[in-house]
Amino acid sequence: MYDFSYCAPTKVCFGRGSEEQLEGLIAERKCKCVLLHYGGESAVRSGLIKRVRWALERAGAAVVELGGVKPNPRLSLVNEGIKLCKDKGVDFILAVGGGSVIDSAKAIGMGCVGGGDVWDYYCKKRVPQGTIPVGVVLTIAAAGSEMSKSSVITNDKTATKCGVNAELSRPVFAIMNPELTASVPAYPTACGCADILMHTLERYLTGGETLKLTDSIAEALMTTVISSSKAVMRDLSNYEARANLMWASSLSHNGLTGLGNDGGDWCTHSLGHELSALYDTPHGAALTAVWGSWARYVYKNCLNRFHRFAVQVMGVRPNGTCGELALKGIEAAEEWFAGMGLPTSIKQLGVKPTEADLKLMAEKCAANNGGSKGSCMKLHVEDMLAIYTAANK
Amino acid sequence: MYDFSYCAPTKVCFGRGSEEQLEGLIAERKCKCVLLHYGGESAVRSGLIKRVRWALERAGAAVVELGGVKPNPRLSLVNEGIKLCKDKGVDFILAVGGGSVIDSAKAIGMGCVGGGDVWDYYCKKRVPQGTIPVGVVLTIAAAGSEMSKSSVITNDKTATKCGVNAELSRPVFAIMNPELTASVPAYPTACGCADILMHTLERYLTGGETLKLTDSIAEALMTTVISSSKAVMRDLSNYEARANLMWASSLSHNGLTGLGNDGGDWCTHSLGHELSALYDTPHGAALTAVWGSWARYVYKNCLNRFHRFAVQVMGVRPNGTCGELALKGIEAAEEWFAGMGLPTSIKQLGVKPTEADLKLMAEKCAANNGGSKGSCMKLHVEDMLAIYTAANK
């Protein structure tokens, strides 16, 4: 095992009607001017945005609104938000939505402190020095950004998707009412389930040492995500399943499921990000489209972990060689993806990259990761191209 | 499942040599005067206290020392600490030790703010209003106080052991170097393992609703504690086992393993506290001495949970009725205790209470809990007496 530091200070308010705690949380912080940041029309239509605005006003805060965040959130809107916050003297950002809205809010928060171009943080030219505090009202279980230190933004001028990890960007509070996710349709729900599992799987399938307790917690989380995903796909209004997925989304990316490990692999995320950057595909679907091809490319270098994943998480019966079981585990994971209607190839994503497109993605993926990436196996540009090519079926 | 709030903001610095981070942590907080609070002679003899004192001084803080904390920490020493902190203008308390030292430090911290008698907080007459911040250098894996909101103190004038739960008392940082626990002898190590398991078991064996994800994480933690305890009892210097137990101690009592549950049962703790208050017995051993008798008294009211515990945690083969399996699980847990050299009865604790003593403990136990306690089964004074009597063999 490796040494680690860990601090996940986000205050979680979980359960039915928990958004009613918003007024108290904002009043307690004595916020003067809040940026109310959100995505598309569904939160407006449902009346949630209106209720949130009232709560902010009752708490004595002025409210500035910036909606329109899209999946794979754009740098252009982030820059608009930064300007707005500076112009209006915003001292708190409230993200009402899922990972895209929260990541965008974090970017705005960090961009308001220290000057310069916020994109510098995302392409690792500078390290963020501070942030306007961010709070969350979560409306979809997926990215885990509500407790994480991560933010991923797409530069819409260059079609580049990059992430920053900064402890200071962990939200100060997260309001999580599973009822608010009951209206999320099947496909984005499935994408969310895949994203939740993948945040732990990237940490779990690693070539380095691990901590036994972390491994067993990771397995507990992944098996719960799989069983809850099946329950929620049968009945989208299943509160218990929605609650388990929502809490799993937070625990899967707040760091807990990788403590004592080497940091994890994260190649599936990097490969998926290039697909999303080029084709604007949903994040969770981009991950499942490449995961199987990545797994078959690397598993022999990391046989024990893939074997363990097969038996402990996917429930593969332990009859066979390590290699056979590892492959059965990969197949079982793909069957789970497919069972939720998620793609297991790039073509199933509905896009048709040419060979030149695949080469471009591999080159950008390598460049965005300093030439190579991975823990199960260190991938270079030619490996990335081979995986994209295998996945392009 | 129930709604919940959760915030575990303690910064964890985990791994070999992590006490070297102390200077930076204290300097960052700009502490002027630190109370260095510790227990017996072992931390002095090992040179740890000297190294810690130097680190505090290098960080620019004046240092006031108060050693001598004993297991089942005493109110008299807490009051001495409060006076010392007020006299010297202490603005930070560093606890170097295990649960007793940390609980004592929390009591001193809370007692310095708001005036009045600190014992009022422990007998629920008043609610703590603030605290001097507390940091921890952990030297034994057991109580989990390094991340918890709990503090348990014994009033040495009245032989009463009571606890307070206050979010504000969670330590601000916890330095956890498993190497520092390698010198803990077998018996206190075993007591620690029992205490760690019990903090999750009290939350897990409950009559109320639960959250699936929490259940599976609780099971993952308990199975890891059991396997790591066996490894550490075979070789007390096993770093991996010590590390798993240390991290389990924190996760088992920081709240994580009970989220969405009804708060848990906690009768074993209450019954054990009276034994420790009267006979000054080690906390972990007092718990194992009464647990089996408690479990056999209540399990029929909570059959599904005991059944699940037997199969998922104790590895009982699922052949038999629910009731049979539940009993086998109780037996297996007692075998685990006994295998570590821990008592499974009050007599094995080395004390010989009379019938009058048992009655006194039952009456105090009921009185300290407002007349009754429990989730698997609500116990009143006659139930408590019956359990003490059954355990007194």
Interface residues (C-beta under 8 A of the other chain):
Chain A: M1 Y2 D3 F4 S5 Y6 C7 A8 P9 T10 K11 V12 C13 F14 G15 R16 S18 L211 K212 L213 T214 S216 I217 E219 A220 L221 T223 T224 S227 S228 E240 A243 N244 W247 A248 L251 L259 G260
Chain B: M1 Y2 D3 F4 S5 Y6 C7 A8 P9 T10 K11 V12 C13 F14 G15 R16 S18 L211 K212 L213 T214 S216 I217 E219 A220 L221 T223 T224 S227 S228 E240 A243 N244 W247 A248 L251 L259 G260
